[in-house]
């Protein structure tokens, strides 16, 4: 009896030690981020993981005077600090900047995977309660520092995307598109929200971003999937992993693009007039893939989630049968941003770009993921476009780095992007609680 007990105990200890070693070392990447980036990335064979590879950086914050590293010829400084998990931003006509202080709504950790994910979020500083409000920041004297702030809206439900248009402020809560009467210059909104459209709630990927069409008639709303690969059944994914088009005058919304696991950044390319998005791809397939991506969103497009990724690659873990017609309609993404970099913020360069080398293309904030060793992302990069409105073959160009603190912690995490009134680039740092302002020679 004692011998059997000792054998069983030794086996349990060996399993625990083995899991501990795996969590410490994981399944590290064989390829660099550059190799799985660009217009023709390396697509590796999947390494399906029962136990995920984990790369977590605990938040260390920013000491007074510390800041990220800007690319040569650029300068970075604090536009605002002391914010509570700032994410999406909106610059108004008068220069005021709206910032959503927000996070995931409360959700019950279901099963072992739910508890593990809750632990991961807490570990990297992403598990804080949502303040559910929109702050207004004002740089009244034009010195590049927001010296005034006020709570514009509160009592929201994990708000994210914002659009101000024709006397109305549109806000994407996690479960609904709502609107408020609003005029530029207001510092407080007392009106009750008007619900315009229900949005799928619950599950993972809670953020709902917004973009306004160039003609001002349509809103586009991003809705991520409720799970990694539809493991809870596709009924739970109804209306998810999609981008909606909402007709403001008609008050109706329809699915515009689908099969997009977690689209977050939304922006119109000023050269082509096309809608583009940043997409977080699936997890637990190894540190080298599949790549997250930047791509256009033509009407009716499908990028294959959960069955397909990168056009012809199949995810063998998905149990739900694939619709027979799907393969015919799936498109290649336009540009790989690297594996597990978690791209969020997206803005296109305009005439007031930071420098000539950043005059045509897109800026992307790579928030950083948990499912890769070594960790990736935690930066802002630039993707150059050609004169036809397509990404160039070149690799992403670093614009803002230095968020990682000596390899085992992170000062902050770049989340969303916006242009201020002068043409400077604003970067929200959610775990650092800072809005960074990146300037070039043209900006004061």
Secondary structure, 3 states (H helix, E strand, C coil): CHHHHHHHHHHHHHHHHHHHHHHHHCCCCCCCCHHHEECCCCCCCCCCCCCCCCCCCEECCCCCCCCCEECCCCEEEEEECCCCCEEEEEECCCCCEEEEECCCCCCCCCHHHHHHHHHHHHHCCCCCCCCCEEEEEECCCCCCCCCEEEEEECCCCCCCCEEEECCEEEEECCCEEEEEECCCCCCCCCCCCEEEEECCCCCCCCCCCEEECCCCCEEEEEECCCCCCCCCCHHHHCCCCEEEEEECCCCEEEEEEECCCCEEEEEECCCCCCEEEEECCCCCCCCCCCEEEEEECCCCCECCCCCEECCCEECCCCCCCCCCCHHHHECCCCEEEEECCCEEEEEECCCCCCCHHHCCEEEEEECCCCCCCCCCCCEEEEEEECCCCCECCCCCEEEEECCEECCCEECCCEEEEEECCCCCEEEEECCCCEEEEEECCCCC
